[in-house]
Amino acid sequence: MNTHTGTILISQQDQRYFSKYNPAKLHLRDVLPVLQGDPQFPTYTFGQVDSVDRNIRYVTENGELPESSISLKEVTAATVRVGTHLKVSKRMLKSRIFLRSYLLATLPDRVYLAEDWNILFGDGTGDQLLGIANQTGCVPVETIIGSAIVTISAGDVDSVASYNSGADTIITFADPQPDIIEGMNITIANSGVSAFNKTWPVVKMNDRQILIKGGAYSSSLVAANITGTVNSGAYKSIAYPNSADVINTIFAVMNYAQYSPTAIVLNPITVISIMAEKDTMGRNLALIVNNNGVKTLNGIPIIEMTSIPVGKYLVGDFANAANLIDYTSLSLEWAEDVNTKLKNYVALIAQEELIFPVYMPWAFAYGDLASVKTAITAD
């Protein structure tokens, strides 16, 4: 403690300290699974699927089954150290006996605030964690909706074939396209048949083949010339969307991933803005429901945290897609050396060591609610 304001030192003391710097009500470690680290292993390694080719097809009784493939990679998360120290006058500790308990109660919250921003936005360089928002694969939902998920260039289509007596067409790609999934739309160009050059819903057969249902086959189709884009089916799909439409679309898009979202993190100001939305008659839309003290939207819990900016969102599977590992749990320690003794103070040290493996970054998305609204608004 470097300063003390006041003139009356001998008085009846209130056994509390009052501060406008209140502890946070919730930290990210409260919504993530927290594991205890092994002191023998300061790094944590896990496996991720890097690429797949699920080449599954129907064959005759004696026909040869097609070959599928999978590529795996190792990912390693390192230990980082975070903490602080506070110098306190010994005389103050003696005369203000409740100061000790106040510091011990509040200093951990300061460390956990440092955790929060690094879990969200750490860039993985130097002594930083690699935060969720900067993980490769954590793509904003507005980008998934508004940008091409797959771009098809001339030569990417290996062949086209008739199906269902020519009423439909099978498109076979030269390379596997695992990012194309059901519920997306494909916009085709340069096929050689004008009626075929439009947007079609994707019916996925395997990672190399899709079915254009209702796209009549023609011998005039030129596979090698076909170009196009594959987009989310949510693109420009809702007229006059409100905030519930925006967040429900985020949930719907994220449900295409391996995991499903278990919660969405919003700033409290964002939450109250959504709760205040009204219809054209001025009636409250009641978009957010309070279930036993937990605010939810479409049944998904809302986590209110000031660590995330107003208007932004973080959504994901907080139960399965990442862990916070306490390699060295948070500790508080009073310390002295010759210098502190000469100056009659002690230092309170708070520190911990963390590992933050994000197993499935694709199960998280961080972005801007207004941008999602723009991406889904129908023309």
HELIX and SHEET records of a PDB file:
HELIX    1   1 LEU A   28  ASP A   30  5                                   3    
HELIX    2   2 LYS A   90  SER A   95  1                                   6    
HELIX    3   3 LEU A   99  PHE A  121  1                                  23    
HELIX    4   4 ILE A  132  ASN A  134  5                                   3    
HELIX    5   5 VAL A  141  GLY A  146  1                                   6    
HELIX    6   6 SER A  194  PHE A  196  5                                   3    
HELIX    7   7 ALA A  223  ASN A  225  5                                   3    
HELIX    8   8 SER A  243  MET A  254  1                                  12    
HELIX    9   9 PRO A  268  MET A  275  1                                   8    
HELIX   10  10 VAL A  338  LYS A  343  1                                   6    
HELIX   11  11 PRO A  361  ALA A  363  5                                   3    
HELIX   12  12 LEU A  369  ILE A  376  1                                   8    
SHEET    1   A 4 VAL A  34  GLN A  36  0                                        
SHEET    2   A 4 LEU A 324  ALA A 335  1                                        
SHEET    3   A 4 TYR A 345  ILE A 355 -1                                        
SHEET    4   A 4 VAL A  80  SER A  89 -1                                        
SHEET    1   B 2 THR A  43  ASP A  53  0                                        
SHEET    2   B 2 SER A  69  ALA A  78 -1                                        
SHEET    1   C 4 VAL A 150  ILE A 152  0                                        
SHEET    2   C 4 THR A 227  SER A 232 -1                                        
SHEET    3   C 4 MET A 184  ALA A 189 -1                                        
SHEET    4   C 4 THR A 199  PRO A 201 -1                                        
SHEET    1   D 4 VAL A 157  TYR A 163  0                                        
SHEET    2   D 4 ASP A 168  PHE A 173 -1                                        
SHEET    3   D 4 GLN A 209  ILE A 212 -1                                        
SHEET    4   D 4 VAL A 203  ASN A 206 -1                                        
SHEET    1   E 6 VAL A 289  ASN A 291  0                                        
SHEET    2   E 6 VAL A 294  LEU A 297 -1                                        
SHEET    3   E 6 ILE A 300  GLU A 304 -1                                        
SHEET    4   E 6 ALA A 263  LEU A 266  1                                        
SHEET    5   E 6 LYS A 312  GLY A 316 -1                                        
SHEET    6   E 6 PHE A 364  ASP A 368 -1                                        
END                                                                             
